[in-house]
Amino acid sequence: MKVSVDVYTKNVDAALEAFKLALESGATDIRLNSSEDYSTKEFEYLNFMFEADHTSPAISALDDGPFSKNTDDL
């Protein structure tokens, strides 16, 4: 079954590694977006999204990294 993943992190290196793993694992619609504070223009977090089979190693690897389902938990 194909699932959608939508997680957040402040760790740029972890996000890049997760992006690479998703790409190598056959995920589709892979997106990595940054968010900044509107008034200060300072970096806040990265939003990492993709679609993959529910057994994909790209999904299970997210449990071992600094990723959260909610930006309030960063």
N, C-alpha and C positions, 0 to 999 in steps of 0.2 A: 504494500500500500504506500502511495506517495503522500508525504506530509510536508507542510510548510513550517519553516523555522524562522523565528524572529527574536533575536537576543541582542543584548547591549553589553558594552564593555568600555573601560577607559584605557585598556592595555592595547596599544597599537600593534606591538609585536605578536601578541596572542591572536589578534584579529586577522593579521596577515597570514599567520600559520593556518588558522581555521579556514580562511578563504582558499588557500592553496590546497588543503586537504579536501575541501568540498569540490573544488574543480577536478582534482585527480580522482575523486570517488564517483564522478558522474552526476553530480548535482546539477540542477538547472536553475535558471533565473537567479543567479548569485548576485547579490548586491551588498556593497559596503558603503554606508553613508556616514558622514561626520555631522555632528551638531555643535553649534556654538551658541553662547549666550548672546542674545540679541543686542543688549546694551553695551557689553564690554568686548564683544567679539572674541572672547576666549573660548578655547576648546572645552566642550563638556563631556561628550561621549561618542562612541561609534555604534551604529546600528547595523548588525549583520543579519542578512536574510537570504534564504535559499529554499529550494524544494528538492527533496530527495526521498528515496525509498526508506521506509522506517527502520530498515536494518543497516543503513549506511554508517560506516565508521565516522563520517563527518559529524553525524548527530551525536553519537556516543562520546566522541572526543570533547564535545562542549561541556560535558559534566566535569571534566578534569581541569578546565580552564576558568579564567576569571570572567565568566559570562553570567548574565542575569536576565530574567524574563521581564524585569521592570526597572526602569531608570532610577527609581527611588531606592533600590537596593544596592546601587553602586557605591 
